[in-house]
C-alpha cells in the first residue's frame, strides 16, 4: 500500500469517525431532551416529584418501584407531600431500624434488639400516616376557601376546568399543589371524573368527597353549581369549627394514649437502672420472654383502644 492510499484511507476513517461522533452527540442531546419532557410531564401529573434536588440511591429506588411494596410506598409518599423517593425512605428506615436494634441491645438486653427494630418499622409507617393526616387536615381547612373560589369563578361565567386552574393559582399548598395536579391531568386529556377521583383517593376525607361529588354531578348534568357551592361553603365552615372544638376537647385523651406505652418503656429502663442485668436475667428464659411480649402486646392494645374510643367522626 503506497503513501497516497494510506493517507486517503486515514482521512476517510477520520471523517467517518467525526460523522459518527456528531450523530452520537445529536442522539444523546435528543434523548436528554425527551427525558426532560417526560420528567416534566410525569411531575405535572404527580407521579414523580418535580424538584431540583439530586436524587440519591437511584438503583435501589428503581428496583423498589418494581415491587408491590415499592408501589404502595410511593403512593403513601405522594399523599404526604414529602420530597423523598421510596428508595431514600426505605434506606432511612433501615438505618433507623439498625440504630434502634443496637440501642435496644446495648441499653436493655439482647432480647429487646429485635423488638426495637420492629418498633422502628412501625414508627416509620406511623410517621407517614401522621404526615398524610396532617396534609389532609390542612387541605380540609382550605376547602371552604376552595369552594368559595370555585363558586365565584363559575358565577363569573368561567368553565369548571378554568375555575380549577384559577383556584390552583390562588390557593397555597397543599390545596394549590393538588389542584395543579388535577388541572394538569385535565390538560393532557383525563376526564373530570377521573381527575377529581384521583384527588379524592390521594387525600380521602368526607368533606372532599362531598365537594368532588358536587363538582362531578354538576359537570355531568349541569344545574345550579353556584348555589350548591355557596351552600357547601357554609357547611364546610361549620364543620371546620366543629372539628377544631372536638380536637381541643380530646387533646388530653390523645396525650394519654401516647403516655401509656411511654410509661411502660420507661419502667423497663428504671428496672434495669435499679438493678443492672435484671432484664438479662428476666429475658434469659422462655417464660420471661413470653411475659415481655405479652406486656408489649397489652400496651399496644391499650394504645389502639384509647385512640379508637377518642375518635369521633363528624
C-alpha positions in Angstrom: 0.0 0.0 0.0 1.5 3.3 -1.1 1.6 6.5 0.9 -1.2 8.2 -1.1 -3.6 5.3 -0.4 -2.8 5.2 3.2 -3.4 8.9 3.6 -6.7 8.6 1.8 -7.8 5.7 4.0 -6.8 7.5 7.2 -8.7 10.6 6.1 -11.8 8.6 5.3 -11.7 6.8 8.6 -11.2 10.1 10.4 -14.1 11.7 8.6 -16.4 8.7 9.3 -15.4 8.9 13.0 -16.3 12.6 13.1 -19.6 12.0 11.4 -20.5 9.2 13.9 -19.4 11.4 16.8 -21.7 14.2 15.6 -24.6 11.8 15.1 -23.9 10.3 18.6 -23.9 13.7 20.2 -27.1 14.6 18.3 -28.8 11.4 19.5 -27.6 12.0 23.1 -29.0 15.6 23.1 -32.3 14.4 21.6 -32.6 11.7 24.3 -31.8 14.1 27.1 -34.5 16.4 25.7 -37.1 13.7 25.6 -36.1 12.6 29.1 -36.6 16.2 30.3 -40.0 16.4 28.7 -41.0 13.0 30.2 -39.9 14.1 33.7 -41.8 17.3 33.3 -44.9 15.6 32.2 -44.8 13.0 35.0 -44.0 15.7 37.5 -47.1 17.7 36.4 -49.3 14.6 37.0 -47.8 14.0 40.4 -46.2 10.6 39.6 -42.7 11.9 40.5 -41.8 15.0 42.5 -40.6 18.0 40.5 -37.7 19.4 42.3 -34.1 20.3 41.5 -32.6 18.2 44.3 -30.3 15.5 43.2 -31.8 12.1 43.9 -29.7 9.5 45.7 -29.9 5.7 45.7 -31.4 5.6 42.2 -30.6 2.0 41.7 -32.4 1.0 44.9 -35.3 3.3 44.1 -35.7 1.8 40.6 -35.7 -1.7 41.9 -38.0 -0.9 44.8 -40.6 0.7 42.5 -41.0 -2.6 40.6 -42.3 -4.4 43.7 -45.7 -4.2 45.3 -44.2 -2.7 48.5 -42.4 0.0 46.5 -45.6 1.0 44.6 -47.5 1.1 47.9 -44.8 3.1 49.5 -44.7 5.5 46.5 -48.5 6.2 46.9 -48.1 6.9 50.6 -45.2 9.3 50.0 -47.2 11.1 47.3 -50.1 11.6 49.7 -47.7 13.1 52.3 -46.2 15.6 50.0 -42.7 14.8 51.2 -39.8 15.5 48.8 -38.3 12.0 49.2 -38.2 8.9 46.9 -39.3 5.4 48.0 -35.6 4.3 47.9 -34.4 7.1 50.1 -37.2 6.5 52.6 -36.6 2.8 52.6 -32.8 3.3 53.3 -33.6 5.8 56.1 -36.0 3.3 57.6 -33.4 0.5 57.5 -30.8 2.8 59.1 -33.3 3.7 61.9 -34.1 0.1 62.5 -30.5 -0.9 62.8 -29.8 2.0 65.2 -32.8 1.1 67.4 -31.7 -2.5 67.3 -28.3 -1.7 68.6 -29.5 0.8 71.2 -32.1 -1.8 72.5 -29.4 -4.5 72.8 -26.9 -2.1 74.4 -29.1 -0.3 76.9 -31.6 -3.1 77.9 -30.9 -6.7 76.8 -30.1 -8.6 73.6 -33.8 -9.8 73.5 -35.0 -6.2 73.1 -32.9 -5.6 69.9 -35.4 -7.2 67.5 -38.3 -5.6 69.4 -36.7 -2.2 69.0 -36.2 -2.9 65.3 -39.9 -3.7 64.8 -40.7 -0.5 66.7 -38.6 1.3 64.2 -40.6 -0.1 61.3 -43.9 0.7 63.0 -42.6 4.3 63.8 -41.7 4.8 60.1 -45.1 3.8 58.8 -46.8 5.9 61.6 -44.7 8.9 60.5 -46.0 8.5 57.0 -49.6 8.2 58.3 -49.1 11.3 60.5 -47.7 13.3 57.6 -50.6 12.2 55.4 -53.2 13.0 58.0 -51.6 16.4 58.7 -51.7 17.2 55.0 -55.3 16.0 54.8 -56.2 18.3 57.7 -54.6 21.3 56.1 -56.4 20.5 52.9 -59.7 20.2 54.7 -59.1 23.6 56.3 -58.7 25.1 52.8 -61.9 23.5 51.4 -64.2 26.4 52.4 -62.0 28.9 50.6 -61.7 26.5 47.6 -65.4 26.1 47.3 -65.8 29.9 47.5 -63.3 30.5 44.7 -64.9 27.9 42.5 -68.3 29.4 43.2 -67.1 32.9 42.3 -65.4 31.7 39.2 -68.3 29.8 37.9 -70.7 32.7 38.7 -68.4 34.9 36.6 -69.0 32.6 33.6 -65.8 30.5 33.7 -65.8 26.8 32.9 -65.2 24.4 35.7 -61.8 23.4 34.2 -60.7 27.0 34.1 -62.1 27.6 37.7 -59.9 24.7 39.0 -56.8 26.2 37.3 -57.6 29.6 38.9 -58.1 28.0 42.3 -54.7 26.2 41.9 -53.0 29.6 41.4 -54.8 31.3 44.2 -54.5 28.8 47.0 -51.4 27.8 48.9 -50.1 24.2 49.4 -51.4 21.6 49.8 -54.7 22.7 48.0 -52.8 24.6 45.3 -50.5 21.7 44.6 -53.2 19.1 44.5 -55.5 21.3 42.2 -52.5 21.9 39.9 -52.2 18.2 39.5 -55.9 18.0 38.7 -55.5 20.8 36.2 -52.5 19.2 34.5 -54.4 15.9 34.3 -57.3 17.6 32.6 -54.9 19.4 30.2 -53.4 16.0 29.0 -56.9 14.5 28.3 -58.1 13.0 31.6 -61.8 13.3 32.3 -63.1 15.4 35.1 -64.4 12.3 36.9 -61.0 10.6 36.8 -59.0 13.7 37.8 -61.2 14.5 40.7 -61.5 10.8 41.7 -57.7 10.6 41.9 -57.7 13.7 44.1 -60.2 12.1 46.5 -58.0 8.9 46.6 -54.9 10.9 47.4 -56.5 12.8 50.2 -59.5 10.9 51.5 -62.0 12.8 53.6 -65.7 13.2 53.9 -65.6 16.9 53.1 -63.6 16.4 50.0 -65.8 13.5 48.8 -68.8 15.8 49.1 -67.1 18.6 47.2 -65.9 16.1 44.5 -69.4 14.6 44.2 -70.9 18.1 43.8 -68.5 19.1 41.1 -68.8 15.7 39.2 -72.6 15.8 39.2 -72.7 19.4 38.2 -70.3 18.7 35.3 -72.3 15.8 34.2 -75.9 17.1 34.4 -75.4 20.8 34.7 -77.6 22.7 37.1 -77.1 25.4 39.7 -73.5 24.7 40.6 -73.0 28.2 42.1 -75.8 27.8 44.6 -74.6 24.3 45.5 -71.1 25.6 46.1 -72.3 28.5 48.2 -74.3 26.2 50.5 -71.3 23.8 50.6 -69.0 26.6 51.6 -71.2 27.4 54.7 -71.4 23.7 55.6 -67.7 23.3 55.4 -67.1 26.4 57.5 -69.4 24.9 60.2 -67.7 21.5 60.1 -64.3 23.2 60.3 -65.2 24.9 63.6 -66.8 21.7 64.9 -63.6 19.7 64.2 -61.5 22.3 65.9 -63.6 22.2 69.0 -63.6 18.3 69.1 -59.8 18.2 68.6 -59.4 20.6 71.5 -61.6 18.6 73.8 -59.9 15.3 73.0 -56.3 16.6 73.3 -55.9 15.2 76.8 -57.1 11.8 75.7 -54.7 11.8 72.8 -51.8 12.6 75.1 -52.9 9.8 77.4 -52.8 7.3 74.6 -49.1 8.1 74.0 -48.3 8.3 77.7 -49.3 4.7 78.3 -46.7 2.9 76.2 -44.1 5.5 77.1 -44.6 4.8 80.8 -44.2 1.1 80.2 -41.0 1.5 78.3 -39.7 3.9 80.9 -40.4 1.2 83.6 -38.0 -1.1 81.8 -35.2 1.4 81.8 -35.9 2.1 85.5 -35.9 -1.6 86.3 -32.5 -2.1 84.6 -31.1 1.1 86.2 -32.1 0.0 89.7 -30.5 -3.4 89.3 -28.1 -3.8 86.4 -28.6 -7.0 84.5 -32.1 -7.6 85.7 -33.6 -7.6 82.2 -30.9 -10.0 81.0 -31.9 -12.5 83.7 -35.6 -11.9 83.1 -35.4 -12.5 79.3 -33.0 -15.4 79.7 -35.9 -17.8 80.0 -38.8 -18.6 77.6 -41.3 -17.6 80.3 -39.7 -14.2 80.8 -39.6 -13.5 77.0 -43.2 -14.5 76.7 -44.2 -12.2 79.6 -42.3 -9.3 77.9 -44.1 -9.9 74.6 -47.5 -10.1 76.3 -46.8 -6.9 78.1 -45.9 -5.1 74.9 -48.9 -6.5 73.2 -51.2 -5.2 76.0 -49.6 -1.8 75.8 -50.2 -1.8 72.0 -53.9 -2.9 72.6 -54.3 -0.2 75.2 -52.9 2.4 72.8 -55.2 1.3 70.0 -58.3 1.2 72.2 -57.8 4.6 73.6 -57.3 6.0 70.1 -60.4 4.2 68.9 -62.6 5.4 71.8 -61.4 9.0 71.4 -62.1 9.1 67.6 -65.3 11.0 66.8 -66.4 11.2 63.2 -68.1 14.5 62.4 
